Amino acid sequence: MDAKLTELIIRLETRTRQLLMQYSKSQDEKKDLLSRLKERDAEILSLKQKNEELQQQYTHLKMAKYIDMADDDVKDLRGRIRKMVRDVDRCISMLKVE
């Protein structure tokens, strides 16, 4: 009976050590995972900020392109008006000659 009890105690101690090692390993893994999670969260935050900056730049670029197109349209419109004024002046001068 004494040998059986000693054997049970040894097995219990062995199992307890194994559980403690597994617990320690799990704690280390948990710390590693939490560290990686914090890194990912920081990366996500950084990417969100960069995304917002790029969205603002895109909006500004669209606005600048729109303004540039509007300037081109204004220049084109002014050119057409000048041409029409010249044509009208030419027609008036032709009417005066006759």
Sine and cosine of phi, psi and omega as CSV:
sin_phi,cos_phi,sin_psi,cos_psi,sin_omega,cos_omega
0.00,0.00,-0.60,0.80,0.01,-1.00
-0.90,0.44,-0.66,0.76,0.00,-1.00
-0.92,0.39,-0.63,0.78,0.01,-1.00
-0.92,0.40,-0.67,0.74,0.00,-1.00
-0.91,0.42,-0.66,0.75,0.04,-1.00
-0.90,0.44,-0.67,0.74,0.02,-1.00
-0.89,0.45,-0.66,0.75,0.04,-1.00
-0.90,0.44,-0.66,0.75,0.01,-1.00
-0.90,0.43,-0.67,0.74,0.01,-1.00
-0.89,0.45,-0.70,0.71,0.02,-1.00
-0.89,0.45,-0.64,0.77,0.03,-1.00
-0.89,0.45,-0.69,0.72,0.04,-1.00
-0.89,0.45,-0.67,0.74,0.01,-1.00
-0.89,0.46,-0.73,0.68,0.01,-1.00
-0.90,0.44,-0.63,0.77,0.01,-1.00
-0.89,0.45,-0.69,0.72,0.04,-1.00
-0.88,0.47,-0.67,0.74,0.02,-1.00
-0.88,0.47,-0.69,0.73,0.03,-1.00
-0.90,0.44,-0.66,0.75,0.04,-1.00
-0.90,0.44,-0.64,0.77,0.04,-1.00
-0.91,0.41,-0.67,0.74,0.03,-1.00
-0.91,0.42,-0.64,0.77,0.04,-1.00
-0.89,0.45,-0.71,0.71,0.02,-1.00
-0.88,0.47,-0.69,0.73,0.03,-1.00
-0.89,0.45,-0.66,0.75,0.02,-1.00
-0.90,0.43,-0.63,0.78,0.04,-1.00
-0.90,0.43,-0.68,0.73,0.04,-1.00
-0.89,0.46,-0.67,0.74,0.02,-1.00
-0.90,0.43,-0.64,0.77,0.03,-1.00
-0.88,0.47,-0.71,0.70,0.03,-1.00
-0.87,0.49,-0.67,0.74,0.02,-1.00
-0.89,0.45,-0.70,0.71,0.00,-1.00
-0.91,0.41,-0.64,0.77,0.04,-1.00
-0.91,0.42,-0.63,0.78,0.04,-1.00
-0.89,0.45,-0.71,0.70,0.03,-1.00
-0.90,0.45,-0.61,0.79,0.02,-1.00
-0.90,0.43,-0.68,0.74,0.04,-1.00
-0.89,0.46,-0.65,0.76,0.04,-1.00
-0.88,0.47,-0.69,0.73,0.00,-1.00
-0.91,0.42,-0.65,0.76,0.03,-1.00
-0.89,0.46,-0.68,0.74,0.03,-1.00
-0.90,0.44,-0.65,0.76,0.02,-1.00
-0.90,0.43,-0.67,0.74,0.02,-1.00
-0.89,0.46,-0.70,0.72,0.02,-1.00
-0.88,0.48,-0.69,0.72,0.02,-1.00
-0.88,0.47,-0.69,0.73,0.00,-1.00
-0.92,0.39,-0.59,0.81,0.06,-1.00
-0.90,0.43,-0.67,0.74,0.02,-1.00
-0.90,0.44,-0.68,0.73,0.03,-1.00
-0.89,0.45,-0.64,0.77,0.03,-1.00
-0.88,0.47,-0.68,0.73,0.02,-1.00
-0.90,0.44,-0.66,0.75,0.03,-1.00
-0.88,0.47,-0.69,0.72,0.00,-1.00
-0.91,0.41,-0.60,0.80,0.05,-1.00
-0.89,0.46,-0.68,0.74,0.03,-1.00
-0.90,0.43,-0.69,0.73,0.03,-1.00
-0.88,0.48,-0.66,0.75,0.01,-1.00
-0.89,0.45,-0.68,0.74,0.03,-1.00
-0.88,0.47,-0.69,0.72,0.02,-1.00
-0.90,0.44,-0.64,0.77,0.02,-1.00
-0.90,0.43,-0.67,0.74,0.05,-1.00
-0.88,0.48,-0.67,0.74,0.00,-1.00
-0.90,0.43,-0.69,0.73,0.01,-1.00
-0.90,0.44,-0.65,0.76,0.02,-1.00
-0.90,0.43,-0.65,0.76,0.03,-1.00
-0.89,0.45,-0.70,0.72,0.02,-1.00
-0.90,0.43,-0.67,0.75,0.02,-1.00
-0.88,0.47,-0.68,0.73,0.03,-1.00
-0.90,0.43,-0.63,0.78,0.00,-1.00
-0.90,0.43,-0.63,0.77,0.05,-1.00
-0.89,0.45,-0.68,0.74,0.04,-1.00
-0.89,0.45,-0.66,0.75,0.02,-1.00
-0.90,0.44,-0.64,0.77,0.01,-1.00
-0.90,0.43,-0.70,0.71,0.01,-1.00
-0.88,0.47,-0.69,0.72,0.01,-1.00
-0.89,0.45,-0.68,0.73,0.00,-1.00
-0.90,0.43,-0.68,0.74,0.03,-1.00
-0.88,0.48,-0.66,0.76,0.04,-1.00
-0.88,0.47,-0.68,0.74,0.01,-1.00
-0.92,0.39,-0.62,0.78,0.03,-1.00
-0.90,0.43,-0.69,0.73,0.03,-1.00
-0.86,0.50,-0.68,0.74,0.01,-1.00
-0.89,0.45,-0.67,0.74,0.02,-1.00
-0.90,0.43,-0.64,0.77,0.03,-1.00
-0.89,0.46,-0.68,0.73,0.04,-1.00
-0.88,0.48,-0.67,0.74,0.02,-1.00
-0.89,0.45,-0.68,0.73,0.02,-1.00
-0.90,0.43,-0.69,0.72,0.04,-1.00
-0.86,0.51,-0.67,0.74,0.02,-1.00
-0.89,0.45,-0.67,0.74,0.01,-1.00
-0.90,0.44,-0.67,0.75,0.02,-1.00
-0.89,0.45,-0.69,0.72,0.01,-1.00
-0.90,0.44,-0.57,0.82,0.04,-1.00
-0.93,0.37,-0.60,0.80,0.01,-1.00
-0.93,0.36,-0.59,0.81,-0.01,-1.00
-0.93,0.37,-0.57,0.82,-0.03,-1.00
-0.93,0.37,-0.60,0.80,-0.06,-1.00
-0.99,0.16,0.00,0.00,0.00,0.00
